[in-house]
Amino acid sequence: MKQAIITILRMARIYHPLQSGYRSLLNRMRKLYYRLAYSRYRGTGFSCNFCGAVYQHFVPEYPGIRIRAVLDQYQVIAGYGDNVFCPGCMSKNRERLLKAVLTDHVVLKGKKILHCSPEPALHQFLKHDSNIITADLEPGFYRSVNKDVQFADVTALPFEDESIDIIVANHILEHIPDDIQAISEFHRVIKTGGLAILQVPYSEVLPATLEDKTIKDPHQQEKLFGQKDHVRIYALPDYLSRVKQCGFKVTVLSPASLAIYQKHAIQETESVFIFYK
């Protein structure tokens, strides 16, 4: 019955707009709840580099029991942990990390930026001094983030060659069966001298990327890859090799070099990859 209702809503093209509205309402309710619940922790500790709030603890997010085994087995850097969401604005640890890196390592002013599957807090930051385009395969899902979000398939981007200065596509490629084609499209549309930040969940203990593009069963995908809509877990060396294969040069910012941002409650073991054309 549930799947039948979803199918009808999809056919009517209102499923993702409804989802977007629901997510927006839920996010506002969560903000109110956590601001109240965490008020006793305010004043010292971690500082949010989006809203400026300071809390002794941020809101945790842990993997569910069905995915914990595979994430633990391969030590996947996937964004879970003790201090994930800011109680003040609900920004995520991966958003705070990227804001810190972009602020200190990338010139944004006046740049044309493509932000794929835009995260709320990061989008608000990126749009201030730049010409930003937001895009997703299901744009209705992101209307609450930006009402002008465009339809775009990352394996066939609707943009001219060398027309974008910066691409931010955070935790997207693990969803794409033909990730090489998507990376090649990113390389095609980025201007020479431009860059892309394409963070993904990854493992440093896997000898090779674990993937099976033929699996269409969300329960199997969840069991094998840690999320019901993922098609792989990247082995870090292989991930970097795939991006280089598509023409990018890579700069790796290691966890040690990013330690100065731990005050913002980032994921302490995550590297950031800046890919240059």
N, C-alpha and C positions, 0 to 999 in steps of 0.2 A: 504493500500500500504506500509506504513512504517513498519508494523509488518511483512509483507511478505518479505520485503528486509532483515529485521533483521533475520528472519528464514533462509533465503538462506545463509546469511553470517555466521550464527551459524553452519549450515550444512557443510559449507566449512572450518570451524574452523579458520576463520579470523576475526570474529566479535570482540572478546575481544582484540586480538592484535591491531586491528584498533582503538578500544576504548582507549587502553593504550597509543598508539602513539598520539592520539588526546589530551588526558589528559596531556601528557608530554608537547606537544606544547602549549596548553592552559596555563599550569602552568608557562612556561617560559615567555609567553606574559604577564601574570598577574604580575609576578615579575618585569618585566621592567616597566609596567604601574604604579604599586604601589610605586616602588622606586622613580619614578619621581613625582607622585602625592603627596606622603607623605614626600618629601625631606624637605619641610618647617617645618615639625614637628621633625626633627632629633635633637639629642643632649641632651635632658632631658626626663625623664619619665620612661617608661617601657623598660627593656632590654631583648633581646631575648637570651636565654641560648643555642641556637644552633649557630647562626651566629654572636652574639655579638652586633648587631645593637641596637641603643637606639632611641626610638621615643616617643613623647608626647602621641600619639594615635596609636593604632594598627587598622587593618582593621576590621570592624564589619561584623557580619553575623547574620541575623534575620530570624526567620521562616516565610515561606510564609503564605499567608492569609488562605489557605486551611488546614494548620496544626496548626496554632497558637491557635485556640480555644481549642483543646484537650491538647496541651502542657501547656497552661495557666490554664486550668481547674484542671489538676492534678499536677501542679507545677513541671513538669518533668525537671530533671537535664540532659540536652541533648547537651550542648556545644555551644548553641547560646549566643550572647551577643554583647557588644560594642567593645571589643578588642579581636578578635578571631585569625586573621592571622597576622603574622609578615610581615610588608611591605618589609623587606629585603630578607627573604628566603621563605615566605609563610608557615612556620610551623604553626600548629594549636595550640590552647590553650591546648587541651588535650595531645598533644605530649610534649609540654613544661612542663606540670605538671608531666607526667610520667618520663621525663628525670631527673627532679629535684629529684623525689622520688627514682628512681633507683640509681642515683649518691650518694645519702645520706644514703640509707637504704639497698642496695643490692650490694653484691660483684659480679661483672660481669666478671672480668678478668679470662680467661681460661675456662669459663663455656660454656656448650652446650645449646644454646638458640633456641627455636622454636618461630618464629615471624609469627603469622597468619595474613593474609591480611595486609601486611606490609605498614605502613605509611612512606613516603619518608624521612623526617627529622629524625624520630626515628630510622629507619633502618640504616641510615648513622652513627648514634651514636652507636648503638648496635654492629655493625659489627667490630669495631676497635680492641677490646681486647678479642673477644670471637669467638667461633665456631658457626656460626649462620646458621640456616635453615629457609628459608622463604617458606610459603605454603599457598595455597588457593584452593577452589573448582573450581575457574576459573583462573588458573595461568596466562593465557595470558593477563588478565586485569592488572597484576602487573609487566609485563616484563620491563617497563620503570623504575621501582624501583630496581628490581634485575632480571637480565636475567636468573638466575638459579632457580627462584621460582618453587617449586614443586607442583604437584597436590596432594591435600589432602582433604578428607572429614572429618571434625572434629568429626563426629559421628562414624568413623571407621578409625582412624589414622594409617598410614602405618609405624609405629615405634614400636620397641620392648618395652616390659615392662621395666620401670625404666631406660630409656635411655636418658632422657632430664633433664637438671638441672633447667631451667627456661622457662616458657611459657609466652609470651605476646600476648594476644588476646583482642584487644581494640575495644569495640563496635561491637561484633560479635554475642554473644549469643541471642540477641533480634531478630536476623534473622533466628535462627535455630528452626524448629518446635519441635524436640526432644532435648531440651537443657540439660535435665538430662543425656542423653546418651553422649552428647558432653563433659559435665563436668566430667563424669565418665571416658571417654577416656583421658582427660587431666590428671586426677588422676592416671590412669594406667601407662602412659608413663613417668611421672615425677619420678625422683629418690627420695627415702626417704631422707628427709632433703631439698628437692628442693621446688620451689614455683611457683605460677602462679599469674599474674596480669590480671584480667578479668573484665575490666571496662564495664559497661552497662549504658544506660539511665535508670533512676529510679525516683520513686516518693516516698516522705515521707508522703503524705496525702492519697494515695490510701489504703483502708483497705485490699485489696487483689490484687494480680497480675491480670491485665486486659489482657486476651488473648483469641484467637480463632484460633486454628491451621487449621481449615477447610476453612477459608476464602482465596480465591485465586485471589480476585479482587484487583488490586493495588490501585484503588480509595477508596475502602472500608478500606483497610489497612491504607492508608494515613489518612483517616478521623478518624479511631478508635485508631490507634497506633502512628500517627505522622510521618510515613514514608511509602512509597509505598511497601517496601520490609520487613517491620517489622511484626512480628506475636504477639507481646505483648508489654505492658509497665509493667515493674517490680515494685511491691511494695517492698520497700527496705527490710523489715524484711523477706519477703518470698524469695527474691533473696538470701540473706545470708543463709537462711534455706536450700534452694536447694543445695547450694555449700557444706554446712556442711554435708548434707545427703549423698553426694558422697565421703565423707571421709576427706575433707580438714578441717584444722583449720584456723581461720581468725583473722587477725589483721586489725583494721579499723583506718586509719589516717583521723581524722576529719578535717573539714574546718578550725577550730581554730588552729590545729597543723600544718596545711599547709599554714597558713597566711604568713609565712616568704617567700613563693614563689610568693606572689602577685606581686612582682616587675617584674615578668616574664609574666604578663598578663595571668594568669590562670583563670579558672572559679572559682570564689570565694566561691561558695556554694557546690562544689563537694568534696565528700570524696574519698579516694583511698583505695581499698581493696587488701591486700596481703594475698593470700591463701597458706598455708604451708602444705606439706605432711610429 
